[in-house]
């Protein structure tokens, strides 16, 4: 039973203008790196389906789903926020990205794949229940998690978010849901600017938020995971682990300044796989979030996927 690699060419048709960091070339760089390292030989390829309205509305309001669909421009761009645009292909790409999370859930829980990596865009963890923002339109991981809970009937699903930006959208959707444990790290002082003051973060017992100062580096990151994430995950005993896999905390990514390296992503993935082996038969689903400098992104994803699929 091979792990799943889920993507779709439609995800590369979404673009937000020349020079935008969340660009189609991200997926090409990842695919090339995984192919060059022989990692795709150990994975089953699947095309991401289009998420349905019913699937999206487990995480989003019906009004938000309809608003995004109605906003799709016939040509050119529609500005959603200062950093986020839609082109005529964005809606389809966003539906594929959310659909990938649903398919991954079905494959892993159905015993057809040991784990899954969703190489999709646009990313999702900034998309709130009723708002698109921060390069994100639908919250891919939240859609997948609610599918696991509401359709497959799981009782406990963990979400681990190591993107350098706080996953405000995932928090908005999942805070207070006792079936979900959300563990996150993020660099303080960055978009969406709700990590410096604890009062601006949602106060819910199912959230483990750890803000790290700029230039903290891998030692502080590993300490946060060891001290805060791992004990919470052990107590929670997840039946499935979802990962919001953002690689923009890398020291070579100029979107932030946390200072991680490839080995940190390999290390944290190994910790998560160990938790999953103890509690949920190794069932882990990873969805691409950030990471904008192509070379460190490709290397970091390869380091992550190597451990995720057991090829290390």
Beta strands, then each sheet from edge to edge (+ up, - down):
strand 1: 3-7
strand 2: 43-47
strand 3: 78-81
strand 4: 84-86
strand 5: 116-118
strand 6: 157-161
strand 7: 180-187
strand 8: 207-212
strand 9: 240-245
strand 10: 284-288
sheet 1: 2+ 1+ 5+ 10+ 9+ 6+ 7+ 8+
sheet 2: 3+ 4-
end
